[in-house]
């Protein structure tokens, strides 16, 4: 599966699709994650992090945070994705723009045991 292609297409289409269907991103997230095996979620997270770090639209960043959380839960592991290891501080800064993102980041850190692991 080409995650980079999927996330690039989502980024270019989300505003148009959202104007047609207010549940578009939520439905996309659930549908996308449901087709992945737990081990595939780690790879998807690695690609997603690049989009998270470059995103400037807070509304879309909220949606990416949701997707990150869904993938982390489905991964069902404390194995740290490489991009998460390399970019933990940058992700934390990116997810500090509102309380919603901050709360999701707290849950993601718990899933991957980031507060107890040394990276």
N, C-alpha and C positions, 0 to 999 in steps of 0.2 A: 504494500500500500504506500502511495506517495503522499506522506503527511504534509510535506512542504507545499505540494500542489493543492491539496485540500484546504489548508489554512490560508493560502494566498487567494484562492477563489472565494472563500468565505469572507475574507477581509474586503474584497472588491464588491461583493454582492450584498453584504448584510444590511445596509441602509435601505436599498431598494426593496429587498425581500421583506424587511421589517415593516415597511409602509404598507405592504400587501397583507401581511400576517403578523400580528403582534406577538405571536408565540413562535415565530420562525427560529430564533436562536435557541430557545429552550428545546424545541422539537429537534433541531439539528444536533444539539449537544447529546440529548438522550439517544437519538438514533445512531449517531456516530460512535458513541461509547459502547452501546449495546452490541455492536458488531465486532468489537475487539475482544481478543483473549486477554487475560490479565497481564501476561508477559509483554503483550504489544503496547500496553498503556505506557510503559516506561519509555519506549521509543517515541511515542506520540508526544509525551511530555517534553522530551528533549527538543522536538521541533517547535512545540507550542511556546516554550520559554523564549525563543527568539522573537516571536510575535508579541509576546507580553512586554518584553524589554523595549521594543520599538514603538509601542502603541501610545498615542497621545490623546485619543478620544476616551474620556472617562467612562462614558456609557458602554462603549465596546469593551473597554478594559474590565468592567464589571462582568461582562459575559465571558470573557476569556478566563477570568478568575473562577467563574462557575464551572467552565469546562475543565480547568486544571484540577479543581476539587473532585469532579466526577471521575476523571482519569486516575487521580491518586487513590480514591476509594476503590475503584475497580482493580487497580494494580495489586492491591491487597498485600503489600510488601513494605518493608522498611528500607529496601535497597534504594540508594539515592541515585536518581538519574544524573548523568554526567553534567548536563547543563545546570542542574540545580546545585550541584557541588561547586561549580565554577562561578555561579552568579547569585548565590544566596543573598548577599547584601543588596545587589542591584534589584532583585525581585522584591525584597522587603521594602526598599525605597519606592519602587513602582506601585506597590500595593498599599502605600500609605496615604493615598489621595482621598479616601473616605472611609468611614467606619465599616461599610459593607466589605470592602476589600481587605481591610485590616482583620476583620473577623474570619474571613475565609483563609487568610494567610496563617492565622493562629491554628486553625484546624489542619491545614496542610503541613505545618511544622510538626504538629502532634503525630500525624500519620507517618511521617518519615523520621520521627524522633530527632528532629533537628536541634532541639534544645539539649539533648543528652549526647549526641554524637559530635565528635570532633571531625571537622572537614579538612 
